[in-house]
Amino acid sequence: MMLIAVWTVIVPTLNAEEDWPAFSRALLACAPPDQVLIVDSSSTDRTVQLARQAGFRVHSIARAEFNHGGTRQLAAELLPNSDLLVYLTQDALLDGPDALRTLLRAFEDPSVAAAFGRQLPRSGASALESHPRIFNYPSVSSLRSHQSIPELGFKTIFISNSFSAYRRSALIEVGGFPTDVIFGEDTVTAARLILCGYKIAYVAEASVFHSHSYTARDQFKRFFDVGVLHRRESWLLETFGKTGGEGKRYLLSEVSHMREHDPFRMPLSLLHTIAKFAGYKLGLHEHLLPNAIRKRVSMHHRFWGSPYAQHAHKRSNGKSRRTNFNK
């Protein structure tokens, strides 16, 4: 039996009409409509109309106000009576009617502050698109804590807000989702929770279909943003270790996966790897670039028009951000 019964699903949306039929059908099979909050960034299609027709609560914001961390934190503040907050993205298709409740069972352990489920490749995904899901989301569940750092390193704080849940009280305790990061608000929050002594559960039995067919250009932009995050939040690498070892393991896994499932596209896989590496390295040196260039090579280009984008220098308060959450 669930120890905490009050939970709400939060979905940030922007022009979600194309994905809506399958998405809403799967969501309604898992959650009553009055337990769903849609935070819409001024969609120009029928997203809001369809959400209201489904019985979901809708909160609209200006598109310019969207922020990966800030918008999710706004939703948390709108739901003071919810003990658990479930976050989905509009392109994550819940896998079966028990997906949400299976994920939420992780919170029967009072030390668990966050949980995330397995992400499976969407129907028709190529081998190149499928591999990240196979590598990052294994079939075995796990529980991560501060004691996991020596073994798992940076992987200790791996989590994805495409399908995750948080104990609201713990989320508020660590200051909520950060509003001043380009993306990766889930990673930063997971790190804070771990440093506060909480645990993070990976629940392989709860899953969604969610993957992306990125081009090499997309990968360059995405990993540029990863580099920006790691530079500005340098305390993450200092505390949990660098990602180089995991990157090498990923590369070897992808080579093996492509050789077995799609050997003729291995050159494309190599091109993607080069794009990721180049984008990441450039992101680590984003402070040397003019804002117009950063905006052009970033996947989350709207960030560079926000006040936080002006902080191009390396954070001087990284250490304090880290140690503030130690118990």
VOKOL-376781 format. One record per residue (C-alpha): x, y, z; residue number from 0; residue in three letters. Coordinates in nm, 2 decimals. Each point is the difference from the previous one (the first is absolute). Last residue first. Example, Ala and Ser with C-alpha at 12.3 -4.5 7.8 and 13.67 -1.06 7.14 Angstrom:
VOKOL-376781
R      xx      yy      zz    i   aa
R    1.37   -0.11    0.71    1  SER
R   -0.14   -0.34    0.07    0  ALA
This chain:
VOKOL-376781
R      xx      yy      zz    i   aa
R    2.44    1.71    0.60  326  LYS
R    0.14    0.14   -0.32  325  ASN
R   -0.23    0.21   -0.21  324  PHE
R    0.17    0.34    0.06  323  ASN
R    0.32   -0.17   -0.09  322  THR
R   -0.08   -0.02   -0.37  321  ARG
R   -0.13    0.35   -0.07  320  ARG
R    0.28    0.13    0.21  319  SER
R    0.26   -0.17   -0.21  318  LYS
R   -0.16    0.12   -0.33  317  GLY
R    0.00    0.36    0.12  316  ASN
R    0.25    0.14   -0.24  315  SER
R   -0.19   -0.13   -0.30  314  ARG
R    0.22    0.01   -0.31  313  LYS
R   -0.06    0.31   -0.20  312  HIS
R   -0.29    0.03   -0.25  311  ALA
R   -0.25    0.11    0.25  310  HIS
R   -0.20    0.20   -0.26  309  GLN
R   -0.20   -0.30   -0.09  308  ALA
R   -0.17    0.02    0.34  307  TYR
R   -0.19    0.32   -0.10  306  PRO
R   -0.18   -0.19   -0.28  305  SER
R    0.06    0.04   -0.37  304  GLY
R    0.26   -0.28   -0.01  303  TRP
R   -0.25   -0.24    0.15  302  PHE
R   -0.22    0.03   -0.31  301  ARG
R    0.27   -0.20   -0.19  300  HIS
R   -0.06   -0.33    0.18  299  HIS
R    0.17   -0.21   -0.27  298  MET
R    0.30    0.24    0.00  297  SER
R    0.23    0.07   -0.29  296  VAL
R   -0.18    0.32   -0.12  295  ARG
R   -0.07    0.14    0.35  294  LYS
R    0.37   -0.05    0.09  293  ARG
R    0.10    0.18   -0.32  292  ILE
R   -0.22    0.30    0.07  291  ALA
R    0.12    0.02    0.36  290  ASN
R    0.36    0.04   -0.10  289  PRO
R    0.22   -0.30    0.08  288  LEU
R    0.28   -0.02    0.25  287  LEU
R   -0.23   -0.08    0.29  286  HIS
R   -0.13   -0.30   -0.20  285  GLU
R    0.33   -0.18    0.07  284  HIS
R   -0.15   -0.32    0.15  283  LEU
R   -0.27    0.02   -0.26  282  GLY
R    0.26   -0.01   -0.28  281  LEU
R    0.13   -0.33    0.15  280  LYS
R   -0.35   -0.14    0.03  279  TYR
R   -0.09    0.09   -0.36  278  GLY
R    0.33   -0.15   -0.14  277  ALA
R   -0.05   -0.32    0.20  276  PHE
R   -0.37   -0.04   -0.10  275  LYS
R    0.07    0.08   -0.37  274  ALA
R    0.29   -0.25   -0.01  273  ILE
R   -0.23   -0.27    0.15  272  THR
R   -0.27    0.08   -0.24  271  HIS
R    0.24   -0.04   -0.29  270  LEU
R    0.11   -0.33    0.13  269  LEU
R   -0.36   -0.12    0.02  268  SER
R   -0.05    0.11   -0.36  267  LEU
R    0.31   -0.20   -0.10  266  PRO
R   -0.16   -0.30    0.18  265  MET
R   -0.31    0.03   -0.21  264  ARG
R    0.08   -0.31   -0.21  263  PHE
R    0.05   -0.21    0.31  262  PRO
R   -0.36    0.03    0.11  261  ASP
R   -0.09   -0.25    0.28  260  HIS
R    0.31   -0.19    0.10  259  GLU
R    0.27    0.25   -0.10  258  ARG
R   -0.22    0.29    0.12  257  MET
R   -0.04   -0.15    0.35  256  HIS
R    0.37   -0.09    0.03  255  SER
R    0.11    0.35   -0.11  254  VAL
R   -0.27    0.15    0.24  253  GLU
R    0.13   -0.20    0.30  252  SER
R    0.36    0.11   -0.07  251  LEU
R   -0.11    0.36   -0.02  250  LEU
R   -0.21   -0.02    0.32  249  TYR
R    0.29   -0.15    0.19  248  ARG
R    0.23    0.28   -0.12  247  LYS
R   -0.25    0.26    0.10  246  GLY
R   -0.05   -0.16    0.35  245  GLU
R    0.38    0.03    0.05  244  GLY
R    0.00    0.36   -0.11  243  GLY
R   -0.29    0.12    0.22  242  THR
R    0.19    0.18    0.27  241  LYS
R   -0.05   -0.07    0.37  240  GLY
R   -0.30    0.04    0.23  239  PHE
R    0.11    0.30    0.21  238  THR
R    0.24    0.19   -0.23  237  GLU
R   -0.21   -0.09   -0.30  236  LEU
R   -0.32    0.13    0.15  235  LEU
R    0.18    0.30    0.16  234  TRP
R    0.08    0.12   -0.35  233  SER
R   -0.36    0.12   -0.04  232  GLU
R    0.08    0.27   -0.25  231  ARG
R    0.25   -0.21   -0.19  230  ARG
R   -0.20   -0.32    0.02  229  HIS
R   -0.32    0.17   -0.11  228  LEU
R    0.17    0.17   -0.29  227  VAL
R    0.16   -0.32   -0.11  226  GLY
R   -0.34   -0.17    0.01  225  VAL
R   -0.14    0.28   -0.21  224  ASP
R    0.27   -0.05   -0.26  223  PHE
R   -0.09   -0.37    0.02  222  PHE
R   -0.35    0.08   -0.12  221  ARG
R    0.12    0.23   -0.28  220  LYS
R    0.25   -0.25   -0.13  219  PHE
R   -0.26   -0.28    0.03  218  GLN
R   -0.25    0.20   -0.20  217  ASP
R    0.25    0.06   -0.28  216  ARG
R    0.08   -0.37   -0.01  215  ALA
R   -0.37   -0.06   -0.05  214  THR
R   -0.22   -0.11    0.29  213  TYR
R   -0.27   -0.26   -0.03  212  SER
R   -0.13    0.02    0.36  211  HIS
R   -0.12   -0.25    0.25  210  SER
R   -0.30   -0.05    0.24  209  HIS
R   -0.22   -0.30    0.06  208  PHE
R   -0.07    0.00    0.37  207  VAL
R    0.09   -0.24    0.28  206  SER
R   -0.07   -0.12    0.35  205  ALA
R    0.16   -0.34    0.08  204  GLU
R    0.35    0.16   -0.03  203  ALA
R   -0.05    0.22    0.30  202  VAL
R    0.32    0.20    0.06  201  TYR
R   -0.03    0.13    0.36  200  ALA
R    0.18    0.30    0.13  199  ILE
R    0.11    0.01    0.37  198  LYS
R    0.01    0.29    0.25  197  TYR
R    0.30    0.11    0.21  196  GLY
R    0.00    0.37   -0.08  195  CYS
R    0.28   -0.05   -0.25  194  LEU
R   -0.21   -0.25   -0.19  193  ILE
R   -0.29    0.25   -0.01  192  LEU
R    0.23    0.28   -0.13  191  ARG
R    0.14   -0.22   -0.27  190  ALA
R   -0.34   -0.11   -0.11  189  ALA
R   -0.11    0.36   -0.02  188  THR
R    0.30    0.09   -0.22  187  VAL
R   -0.07   -0.30   -0.23  186  THR
R   -0.37    0.08   -0.03  185  ASP
R    0.07    0.36   -0.08  184  GLU
R    0.21   -0.12   -0.29  183  GLY
R   -0.08    0.29   -0.22  182  PHE
R    0.14    0.35   -0.06  181  ILE
R    0.03    0.04    0.37  180  VAL
R   -0.12    0.30    0.20  179  ASP
R   -0.34   -0.11    0.12  178  THR
R    0.12   -0.28    0.23  177  PRO
R   -0.27   -0.25    0.10  176  PHE
R   -0.11    0.03    0.36  175  GLY
R    0.21    0.15    0.28  174  GLY
R    0.14   -0.33    0.15  173  VAL
R   -0.29   -0.02    0.26  172  GLU
R   -0.26    0.08   -0.27  171  ILE
R    0.09   -0.31   -0.19  170  LEU
R    0.01   -0.20    0.32  169  ALA
R   -0.35    0.11    0.09  168  SER
R   -0.12   -0.07   -0.35  167  ARG
R    0.11   -0.36   -0.02  166  ARG
R    0.10   -0.01   -0.36  165  TYR
R   -0.11   -0.20   -0.30  164  ALA
R    0.16   -0.07   -0.34  163  SER
R   -0.08   -0.06   -0.37  162  PHE
R    0.13    0.26   -0.24  161  SER
R    0.16    0.15    0.30  160  ASN
R    0.30   -0.22   -0.04  159  SER
R    0.24   -0.13    0.27  158  ILE
R    0.38   -0.06    0.02  157  PHE
R    0.13    0.12    0.34  156  ILE
R    0.19   -0.32    0.09  155  THR
R    0.12   -0.03   -0.36  154  LYS
R    0.25    0.28    0.08  153  PHE
R    0.20   -0.25    0.21  152  GLY
R   -0.15   -0.35    0.00  151  LEU
R    0.23   -0.19    0.23  150  GLU
R    0.14    0.27    0.23  149  PRO
R   -0.32    0.20   -0.02  148  ILE
R   -0.24   -0.27    0.10  147  SER
R    0.03    0.06    0.37  146  GLN
R   -0.16    0.34   -0.05  145  HIS
R   -0.31   -0.18   -0.11  144  SER
R   -0.13   -0.20   -0.30  143  ARG
R   -0.26   -0.27   -0.01  142  LEU
R   -0.02   -0.23   -0.30  141  SER
R   -0.25   -0.17   -0.24  140  SER
R    0.11   -0.25   -0.26  139  VAL
R   -0.10    0.02   -0.36  138  SER
R    0.26    0.26   -0.09  137  PRO
R   -0.08    0.37   -0.09  136  TYR
R    0.31    0.18   -0.10  135  ASN
R    0.15   -0.25   -0.25  134  PHE
R   -0.33   -0.13   -0.16  133  ILE
R   -0.14    0.36   -0.02  132  ARG
R    0.31    0.14   -0.15  131  PRO
R    0.01   -0.29   -0.25  130  HIS
R   -0.35    0.04   -0.14  129  SER
R    0.06    0.31   -0.22  128  GLU
R    0.31   -0.16   -0.17  127  LEU
R   -0.18   -0.33   -0.04  126  ALA
R   -0.29    0.18   -0.17  125  SER
R   -0.33    0.07    0.18  124  ALA
R   -0.31   -0.14   -0.16  123  GLY
R   -0.21    0.01    0.32  122  SER
R    0.16    0.21    0.27  121  ARG
R    0.31   -0.11    0.17  120  PRO
R   -0.06   -0.09    0.37  119  LEU
R    0.05    0.23    0.30  118  GLN
R    0.01   -0.16    0.34  117  ARG
R   -0.13    0.19    0.30  116  GLY
R    0.11    0.26    0.23  115  PHE
R   -0.02    0.04    0.38  114  ALA
R    0.07    0.29    0.24  113  ALA
R    0.02    0.06    0.37  112  ALA
R    0.04   -0.36    0.12  111  VAL
R    0.08   -0.03    0.37  110  SER
R   -0.36   -0.06    0.09  109  PRO
R   -0.01   -0.32   -0.19  108  ASP
R   -0.36   -0.03   -0.11  107  GLU
R    0.11    0.26   -0.25  106  PHE
R    0.11   -0.27   -0.25  105  ALA
R   -0.36   -0.09   -0.04  104  ARG
R   -0.05    0.31   -0.20  103  LEU
R    0.17   -0.14   -0.31  102  LEU
R   -0.23   -0.31    0.01  101  THR
R   -0.30    0.23    0.05  100  ARG
R    0.10    0.21   -0.31   99  LEU
R    0.06   -0.29   -0.24   98  ALA
R   -0.30   -0.21    0.11   97  ASP
R   -0.22    0.08   -0.30   96  PRO
R    0.26   -0.10   -0.26   95  GLY
R    0.31    0.15   -0.15   94  ASP
R   -0.05    0.38    0.04   93  LEU
R    0.09    0.19   -0.32   92  LEU
R    0.26    0.28    0.06   91  ALA
R   -0.04    0.26   -0.28   90  ASP
R   -0.18    0.26    0.22   89  GLN
R    0.26   -0.02    0.27   88  THR
R   -0.09   -0.16    0.34   87  LEU
R    0.06    0.11    0.36   86  TYR
R   -0.16   -0.17    0.30   85  VAL
R   -0.03    0.21    0.32   84  LEU
R   -0.06   -0.19    0.32   83  LEU
R   -0.14    0.15    0.32   82  ASP
R   -0.25    0.22   -0.18   81  SER
R   -0.17    0.26    0.22   80  ASN
R    0.23    0.29   -0.10   79  PRO
R   -0.07   -0.05   -0.37   78  LEU
R    0.06    0.34   -0.18   77  LEU
R    0.34    0.02    0.16   76  GLU
R    0.10   -0.33   -0.16   75  ALA
R   -0.12    0.13   -0.33   74  ALA
R    0.21    0.31    0.03   73  LEU
R    0.30   -0.22    0.08   72  GLN
R   -0.06   -0.19   -0.33   71  ARG
R   -0.01    0.34   -0.19   70  THR
R    0.31    0.13    0.18   69  GLY
R    0.21   -0.31   -0.07   68  GLY
R   -0.04   -0.03   -0.37   67  HIS
R   -0.09    0.37   -0.05   66  ASN
R   -0.30    0.12   -0.18   65  PHE
R   -0.07    0.37    0.05   64  GLU
R    0.05    0.10   -0.36   63  ALA
R   -0.28   -0.23   -0.10   62  ARG
R   -0.24    0.19    0.23   61  ALA
R   -0.16   -0.23    0.26   60  ILE
R   -0.32   -0.20    0.00   59  SER
R   -0.13   -0.22    0.29   58  HIS
R   -0.23   -0.28   -0.11   57  VAL
R   -0.18   -0.25    0.22   56  ARG
R   -0.08   -0.32   -0.19   55  PHE
R   -0.36   -0.10   -0.08   54  GLY
R    0.08   -0.15   -0.34   53  ALA
R   -0.18    0.28   -0.17   52  GLN
R    0.22    0.24    0.19   51  ARG
R    0.31   -0.16   -0.14   50  ALA
R   -0.14    0.00   -0.35   49  LEU
R   -0.07    0.37    0.02   48  GLN
R    0.34    0.08    0.14   47  VAL
R    0.18   -0.20   -0.27   46  THR
R   -0.20    0.12   -0.29   45  ARG
R    0.28    0.18   -0.19   44  ASP
R    0.17    0.33    0.09   43  THR
R    0.13   -0.12    0.33   42  SER
R    0.06    0.27    0.26   41  SER
R    0.25   -0.19    0.22   40  SER
R   -0.24   -0.25    0.15   39  ASP
R    0.03   -0.13    0.35   38  VAL
R   -0.24   -0.30    0.00   37  ILE
R   -0.09   -0.13    0.35   36  LEU
R   -0.14   -0.35    0.04   35  VAL
R   -0.16   -0.15    0.31   34  GLN
R   -0.35    0.13   -0.10   33  ASP
R    0.02   -0.21   -0.32   32  PRO
R    0.03   -0.33    0.20   31  PRO
R    0.34   -0.16   -0.07   30  ALA
R    0.13   -0.31   -0.17   29  CYS
R   -0.24   -0.08   -0.29   28  ALA
R   -0.04    0.38   -0.03   27  LEU
R    0.37    0.03   -0.07   26  LEU
R    0.00   -0.26   -0.28   25  ALA
R   -0.29    0.16   -0.18   24  ARG
R    0.14    0.35    0.05   23  SER
R    0.33   -0.10   -0.16   22  PHE
R   -0.15   -0.20   -0.29   21  ALA
R   -0.24    0.28   -0.10   20  PRO
R    0.23    0.29    0.10   19  TRP
R    0.32   -0.06   -0.20   18  ASP
R   -0.10    0.23   -0.29   17  GLU
R   -0.18    0.25    0.23   16  GLU
R    0.30    0.06    0.22   15  ALA
R    0.06    0.36   -0.10   14  ASN
R    0.20    0.08    0.31   13  LEU
R   -0.06   -0.20    0.32   12  THR
R    0.14   -0.04    0.35   11  PRO
R   -0.17   -0.31    0.15   10  VAL
R   -0.05   -0.04    0.38    9  ILE
R   -0.16   -0.31    0.15    8  VAL
R   -0.13    0.04    0.35    7  THR
R    0.02   -0.21    0.31    6  TRP
R   -0.18   -0.03    0.34    5  VAL
R    0.01   -0.36    0.13    4  ALA
R    0.32   -0.01    0.20    3  ILE
R    0.07   -0.33    0.18    2  LEU
R   -0.12   -0.19   -0.30    1  MET
R   -0.12   -0.35    0.08    0  MET
